[in-house]
Amino acid sequence: MLKLKRLDSMLIKGFIPPFIVSFFMALFVLVMQVFWLYVDDILGKGAGIIIIFEFLFYLCFSLVPLALPIGVLLAGVFLFGNLGERYELASMKSAGMSLFRIMLPLTIFSMAIAAFSFVCSEYIIPKSNLKYISRLHDLKRQKPTLGLDEAIFNNDFYGYSIRIGKKEDNGKDIKNILIYDHSKTEVSRESSIISASEGRMYVTPEQRFMVMELQNGYVYQNPESTSSRAAYKPFVVIAFDKLIKVFDLSEFELDRTNEDLFKGDRKMKNSKQLQSEIDSFNTLLVGSSDGFMLANLKTEKSVLNKSTHFQATKDQIYFQQKNAELDSLYCLWLNRSEALFEKLRPSVIQSIEIEQNRIASANTERKHYTKQKAKIEYELFLKHALAFVCFMFIFIGAPLGAIVRKGGYGYPLIICILVFVAYILMNTFCKRLAEGLRIDSFSGAWLPIFILAIPSLLLTWSAMRDRNVLQDIKLNFRKMMQ
């Protein structure tokens, strides 16, 4: 018993280092993949390095459930590949230990990782997603860093277009300045053009304003108004020796968005909140279904009522007696005169069209509710699926390493990447099907796991019997062909 405990401890200690390395490698790759998607929205905006690192920090937590399964997969392949390569696995089996008993401590450890993954998805990921999405929104709204290049019009300041002909090496002295002012305030409705032969620009010490001290120039004011009096306003030209123009730099500062605006998104909610939202959609769908049935009944009844409104004769009594039978209305129309039929038809058709529009609107609303419910259900089931895949991947990684019998970051690494990429592709494909209502949300979240369960069982069965499953398939196929 003591030797078994030592063996279990040795296996866990051998599993943890490659798991940590693989986990952080996978997390780094996933973070960089997302970061490159938004690199144009993040870099070149003047945001500080602290803000960017804050964004990446919260992004890392959001991708933890995806990085944990590949960490388990790689660590299982590395550990059992090394054990097989050094013939330690063969020694354990010769001592009477089955592969399942050797894998038992790692199976328990992978269950703990799966529990940790679910806890992250339930309590940590919703908060990190809220921080990550809000920071990304702030960075997207951030204006680029101000840059006034030579002979290029700059439109970074709202309502202004600035062109500098030449900039000296000190970055302050400038020449041939042209400023188009379109910032029409409530006080001044006219647009103006400022030109100067030389000047100087600098930023105030508190970094709040950019100041342009212009010399030897002109201001051209062009009145713009929709009133008839604008025709009597003159075009004004003002010469100046020195003009100081101040630009506010506050619009280039990062504006923090209120995080409460994003709390309604499904990615920011735990299982209890998602289930509550699903129940709300179920109530709405039941209500819309009742409304749909009621609209059909109203359509049938309106056809009868519109037709019986015109005749106070024996036929009216007949209509009242057969109010629930639409076929009788059609038969009666056939027996009436053509003039009366033409009189009744426009009113009946209009009533039917109105009710059909109501039914179409109810159908559209119901489909919208169904799609929203499917997305929320998928998010709920995915929390459990990502946790379970951590447990399942140990039954792919460990048998695969025992069969390959080769450790290190070579051939086993390629196999693990292919397995994980296959899972991600299937997961993305099933998500699209679930959100498009082609399959139910439970199947969308769990179908990739059910598919990967087949090779995991085959690999485990093959490794436990020291058999090559591919070779067995070839032999059975040859027997069938004979």
C-alpha positions in Angstrom: 0.0 0.0 0.0 2.8 2.4 0.9 4.5 1.6 -2.4 1.3 2.4 -4.3 0.9 5.7 -2.5 4.5 6.6 -3.4 3.8 5.5 -7.0 0.7 7.7 -7.1 2.6 10.6 -5.7 5.3 10.1 -8.2 2.8 10.1 -11.1 1.1 13.3 -9.9 4.5 15.0 -9.4 5.5 14.0 -12.9 2.1 15.2 -14.3 2.1 18.7 -12.7 5.2 20.3 -14.4 4.2 19.4 -18.0 0.6 20.4 -17.2 1.6 23.9 -16.0 4.0 24.4 -18.9 1.3 23.2 -21.4 -1.4 25.3 -19.8 0.5 28.5 -20.0 1.7 27.8 -23.5 -1.9 27.2 -24.6 -3.1 30.3 -22.7 -0.4 32.4 -24.4 -1.4 31.2 -27.9 -5.1 31.8 -27.2 -4.5 35.2 -25.8 -2.3 36.2 -28.8 -5.0 34.9 -31.2 -7.6 37.2 -29.6 -5.2 40.0 -29.3 -4.3 40.0 -33.0 -8.0 40.2 -33.9 -8.2 43.6 -32.1 -4.6 44.8 -32.6 -5.7 47.6 -34.9 -8.3 48.8 -32.3 -5.8 48.8 -29.4 -2.4 49.9 -30.7 -1.7 53.4 -31.9 -4.4 54.9 -29.8 -2.2 56.5 -27.2 -3.4 54.1 -24.5 -0.9 53.5 -21.7 0.9 50.2 -21.3 -1.0 49.7 -18.0 -4.3 49.8 -19.7 -3.2 47.3 -22.4 -1.8 44.9 -19.7 -5.0 45.3 -17.8 -6.9 44.3 -20.9 -4.7 41.2 -21.4 -4.9 40.3 -17.7 -8.7 40.0 -17.8 -8.5 38.3 -21.2 -6.3 35.6 -19.7 -8.9 34.7 -17.1 -11.6 34.6 -19.8 -9.7 31.9 -21.7 -8.7 29.7 -18.8 -11.5 27.1 -19.5 -10.1 26.6 -23.0 -6.5 26.3 -21.9 -7.1 23.8 -19.2 -8.2 20.9 -21.5 -5.1 21.2 -23.7 -2.9 21.3 -20.6 -4.4 18.0 -19.4 -4.1 16.5 -22.9 -0.4 17.4 -23.4 0.6 16.5 -19.9 -1.0 13.0 -20.2 0.9 12.4 -23.5 4.2 13.7 -22.2 4.1 11.7 -18.9 3.0 8.4 -20.3 5.2 8.9 -23.4 8.2 9.3 -21.1 7.2 6.3 -19.0 6.8 4.1 -22.1 10.1 5.4 -23.6 12.0 4.5 -20.4 10.2 1.2 -20.1 8.8 2.2 -16.7 5.2 1.6 -17.9 6.1 -1.9 -18.9 7.6 -2.5 -15.5 4.4 -1.4 -13.8 2.3 -3.6 -16.0 4.7 -6.6 -15.4 4.1 -6.0 -11.6 0.4 -6.7 -12.1 -0.9 -3.2 -12.4 -3.4 -2.4 -15.1 -3.3 0.8 -17.1 -6.5 2.0 -15.5 -4.9 1.6 -12.0 -1.9 3.5 -13.2 -4.1 6.3 -14.6 -6.3 6.4 -11.4 -4.4 9.2 -9.6 -4.3 11.3 -12.8 -8.0 10.6 -13.3 -8.7 12.0 -9.8 -6.4 14.9 -10.5 -8.2 15.7 -13.8 -11.5 15.6 -12.0 -10.2 18.3 -9.7 -9.1 20.3 -12.7 -12.6 19.9 -14.2 -14.1 21.2 -10.9 -11.7 24.1 -11.0 -12.7 24.9 -14.6 -16.4 24.9 -13.6 -15.8 27.2 -10.7 -13.9 29.6 -13.0 -16.7 29.5 -15.5 -19.3 30.0 -12.8 -17.7 32.8 -10.6 -14.5 34.2 -12.2 -15.2 34.2 -15.9 -18.4 36.3 -15.8 -16.5 39.1 -13.9 -13.4 38.8 -16.1 -15.5 38.9 -19.2 -17.2 42.1 -17.9 -13.8 43.8 -17.3 -12.3 42.5 -20.6 -15.3 43.6 -22.8 -15.5 47.0 -21.1 -11.8 47.6 -21.6 -12.0 46.6 -25.2 -14.9 48.9 -25.7 -12.9 51.8 -24.1 -9.9 51.1 -26.4 -12.0 50.9 -29.5 -13.6 54.3 -28.7 -10.2 55.9 -27.9 -9.0 58.3 -30.5 -5.5 57.7 -32.1 -2.5 59.5 -30.8 -2.3 63.0 -32.2 0.2 63.3 -35.0 0.7 66.4 -37.1 2.8 65.4 -40.1 4.2 67.6 -42.8 2.0 68.4 -45.8 -0.9 66.1 -44.6 -4.3 67.3 -43.4 -5.0 66.1 -39.8 -8.7 65.6 -38.8 -8.1 64.3 -35.2 -9.6 67.3 -33.6 -13.4 67.5 -33.9 -14.4 70.3 -36.3 -10.9 71.1 -37.4 -8.6 70.2 -40.3 -5.0 71.2 -39.8 -2.2 71.2 -42.3 1.5 72.1 -41.6 3.8 72.7 -44.5 7.0 72.2 -42.6 8.0 71.2 -39.1 11.5 72.0 -37.7 13.6 69.3 -36.0 12.7 70.6 -32.5 9.1 69.6 -33.2 7.8 73.1 -32.1 8.6 75.6 -34.9 6.3 75.2 -37.8 5.7 77.0 -41.2 2.9 77.4 -43.7 0.0 76.6 -41.4 -3.5 76.1 -42.7 -6.5 75.5 -40.4 -10.1 74.8 -41.6 -12.5 75.6 -38.7 -15.9 73.8 -39.1 -16.7 73.7 -35.4 -19.9 75.9 -35.7 -20.8 76.7 -32.1 -24.1 78.2 -31.0 -22.4 81.6 -30.8 -20.7 81.5 -34.2 -22.3 79.8 -37.1 -19.8 80.7 -39.8 -16.9 78.6 -40.9 -13.4 80.1 -41.1 -10.0 79.4 -42.6 -6.8 80.4 -40.8 -3.5 80.7 -42.7 -0.2 81.7 -41.3 3.4 81.8 -42.6 5.0 80.6 -39.4 4.3 79.8 -35.8 5.0 77.6 -32.9 3.1 74.7 -31.2 3.5 73.0 -27.9 1.5 71.1 -25.2 0.8 72.6 -21.8 2.7 71.1 -18.8 -0.5 69.4 -17.5 -1.0 67.8 -20.9 -4.6 69.2 -21.2 -4.2 71.6 -24.2 -2.2 72.0 -27.4 -1.4 75.6 -28.1 -0.5 77.1 -31.6 1.0 80.6 -31.6 0.6 81.7 -35.2 2.3 84.8 -36.7 1.8 86.8 -39.9 -1.4 85.4 -41.2 -5.1 85.9 -42.2 -8.5 84.7 -41.0 -11.1 84.2 -43.7 -14.7 84.1 -42.4 -17.5 82.8 -44.6 -21.0 83.3 -43.2 -23.3 80.3 -43.4 -27.0 80.5 -42.6 -30.3 79.2 -43.9 -32.0 82.5 -43.5 -32.4 85.1 -46.3 -30.3 87.6 -44.3 -27.2 85.5 -45.1 -27.0 87.1 -48.5 -26.4 90.5 -46.9 -23.5 89.3 -44.7 -20.1 90.2 -46.1 -17.1 87.9 -46.6 -14.6 88.9 -43.9 -10.8 88.9 -44.1 -8.8 89.7 -41.0 -5.0 90.1 -40.9 -3.1 89.4 -37.7 0.5 89.6 -36.5 -0.1 87.1 -33.8 -2.9 84.6 -33.1 -3.1 82.0 -30.3 -5.2 78.9 -31.0 -5.9 76.5 -28.2 -7.0 72.9 -28.8 -8.5 70.7 -26.0 -6.7 67.3 -25.6 -9.3 65.8 -23.3 -11.0 64.0 -26.3 -7.8 61.9 -26.7 -8.0 60.7 -23.1 -9.3 57.2 -22.4 -12.9 57.4 -21.2 -14.0 54.6 -18.9 -17.3 53.2 -19.8 -19.8 52.3 -17.1 -19.5 48.5 -16.7 -23.2 48.2 -15.9 -24.0 48.7 -19.6 -22.5 45.2 -20.3 -23.9 43.2 -17.4 -26.9 42.1 -19.4 -24.8 40.1 -21.8 -25.0 36.3 -21.4 -21.2 35.9 -21.1 -21.3 38.0 -17.9 -23.7 35.7 -16.1 -23.4 32.5 -14.0 -25.6 29.4 -14.3 -28.3 30.6 -11.9 -28.7 33.9 -13.8 -28.7 32.1 -17.2 -31.4 29.7 -16.0 -33.5 32.6 -14.7 -33.2 34.2 -18.2 -34.2 31.0 -19.9 -37.3 30.7 -17.7 -38.2 34.3 -18.7 -37.9 33.4 -22.4 -40.0 30.3 -21.8 -42.8 32.5 -20.3 -42.5 34.9 -23.3 -42.7 31.9 -25.8 -45.8 30.5 -24.1 -47.4 33.9 -24.2 -46.6 34.4 -27.9 -47.9 30.9 -28.6 -51.2 31.7 -27.0 -51.3 35.0 -28.9 -50.7 33.1 -32.1 -53.6 30.8 -31.5 -55.8 33.7 -30.5 -54.9 35.6 -33.7 -56.0 32.6 -35.8 -59.3 32.4 -34.0 -59.9 36.1 -34.5 -59.2 35.7 -38.2 -61.8 33.1 -38.6 -64.4 35.0 -36.5 -63.7 38.3 -38.3 -64.4 36.7 -41.6 -67.8 35.6 -40.4 -68.6 38.8 -38.6 -67.6 41.0 -41.6 -69.8 39.0 -43.9 -72.9 38.9 -41.6 -72.8 42.7 -41.1 -74.4 43.5 -44.4 -77.5 41.4 -44.4 -80.3 41.5 -41.8 -82.3 38.7 -43.4 -82.8 35.0 -43.0 -79.2 34.6 -44.2 -78.0 36.5 -41.1 -79.7 34.0 -38.9 -78.1 31.3 -40.9 -74.7 32.8 -40.4 -75.2 33.1 -36.6 -76.1 29.4 -36.4 -73.1 28.3 -38.4 -70.6 30.8 -36.9 -67.8 28.1 -36.4 -68.1 26.7 -39.9 -66.0 28.6 -42.4 -66.9 26.3 -45.3 -70.5 27.3 -45.0 -69.5 31.0 -45.7 -67.9 30.0 -48.9 -70.9 27.9 -50.0 -73.2 30.8 -49.2 -71.1 33.2 -51.2 -71.5 30.9 -54.2 -75.3 31.1 -53.8 -75.5 34.9 -53.5 -75.6 37.4 -56.3 -72.4 38.5 -57.8 -73.0 42.2 -56.8 -73.4 41.3 -53.1 -70.2 39.1 -53.4 -68.3 42.1 -54.8 -69.6 44.2 -51.9 -68.5 41.8 -49.2 -65.2 40.8 -50.7 -63.0 44.0 -50.0 -64.0 44.1 -46.4 -63.4 40.4 -45.8 -60.0 40.5 -47.6 -58.9 43.6 -45.6 -59.8 41.9 -42.4 -57.9 38.7 -43.4 -54.8 40.7 -44.4 -54.7 42.6 -41.1 -54.9 39.3 -39.1 -52.3 37.7 -41.3 -49.9 40.6 -40.6 -50.5 40.1 -36.9 -49.8 36.4 -37.3 -46.6 37.1 -39.2 -45.5 39.6 -36.6 -46.2 37.0 -33.8 -44.1 34.4 -35.8 -41.2 36.8 -36.2 -41.3 37.6 -32.5 -41.5 34.0 -31.5 -38.5 33.1 -33.7 -36.4 35.9 -32.2 -37.2 34.7 -28.7 -36.4 31.1 -29.6 -33.0 32.1 -31.0 -32.1 34.2 -28.0 -33.1 31.4 -25.7 -31.0 28.9 -27.7 -27.9 31.2 -27.3 -28.4 31.4 -23.6 -29.0 27.6 -23.2 -25.8 27.0 -25.2 -23.8 29.3 -22.9 -25.2 27.4 -19.9 -24.4 23.9 -21.3 -21.0 25.0 -22.5 -19.9 25.7 -18.9 -20.5 22.1 -18.0 -19.1 20.8 -21.3 -15.7 22.6 -21.0 -15.3 21.3 -17.5 -16.1 17.7 -18.5 -13.7 17.8 -21.4 -10.8 18.3 -19.0 -11.7 15.0 -17.4 -12.2 13.2 -20.8 -8.9 14.4 -22.3 -6.9 12.3 -19.8 -8.4 9.2 -21.5 -7.0 10.5 -24.8 -3.6 11.8 -23.7 -2.5 9.1 -21.3 -3.4 6.1 -23.6 -2.0 8.0 -26.6 1.3 8.5 -24.8 1.4 4.8 -23.7 0.9 3.7 -27.4 3.3 6.2 -28.9 6.0 5.5 -26.2 7.8 8.7 -26.9 8.0 11.8 -24.7 9.1 15.4 -25.3 7.7 18.2 -27.5 7.9 16.5 -30.8 5.6 13.9 -32.3 3.2 13.8 -29.3 2.8 17.6 -29.4 1.6 17.5 -33.0 -1.0 14.8 -32.2 -2.3 16.7 -29.2 -2.6 19.9 -31.3 -4.6 18.1 -34.0 -6.9 16.6 -31.3 -7.5 20.0 -29.7 -8.0 21.8 -33.0 -10.5 19.1 -34.0 -12.4 19.8 -30.8 -12.4 23.6 -31.3 -13.6 23.2 -34.9 -16.4 20.9 -34.0 -17.3 23.1 -31.1 -17.5 26.2 -33.4 -19.5 24.3 -36.0 -22.0 22.9 -33.5 -22.4 26.4 -31.9 -23.4 27.8 -35.3 -25.9 25.0 -35.8 -27.4 25.5 -32.3 -27.7 29.3 -32.7 -29.3 28.7 -36.1 -31.8 26.3 -34.5 -30.6 23.4 -36.6 -29.9 21.4 -33.5 -30.8 21.9 -29.9 -28.5 23.7 -27.5 -27.6 20.6 -25.5 -26.4 18.8 -28.6 -24.5 21.8 -29.7 -22.5 21.9 -26.5 -22.0 18.2 -25.9 -21.9 16.7 -29.4 -18.1 17.4 -29.9 -17.5 15.6 -26.6 -19.6 12.6 -27.6 -17.7 12.4 -30.9 -14.3 12.5 -29.2 -15.4 9.9 -26.7 -15.3 7.3 -29.4 -11.5 7.6 -30.1 -10.9 8.0 -26.3 -12.5 4.6 -25.6 -10.7 3.0 -28.5 -7.3 4.4 -27.4 -7.9 3.4 -23.8 -9.0 -0.1 -24.8 -6.0 -0.5 -27.1 -3.5 0.8 -24.5 -4.9 -1.5 -21.7 -4.4 -4.6 -23.9 -1.1 -3.4 -25.5 -2.9 -3.6 -28.9 -2.6 -1.3 -31.8 -6.2 -0.4 -32.6 -5.3 0.7 -36.2 -3.6 -2.6 -36.8 -6.6 -4.5 -35.5 -8.9 -2.6 -37.8 -6.7 -3.5 -40.8 -6.6 -7.2 -39.8 -10.4 -7.3 -39.4 -10.9 -5.6 -42.7 -8.6 -8.1 -44.4 -10.6 -11.0 -42.9 -13.8 -9.5 -44.1 -12.5 -9.1 -47.6 -11.3 -12.7 -47.8 
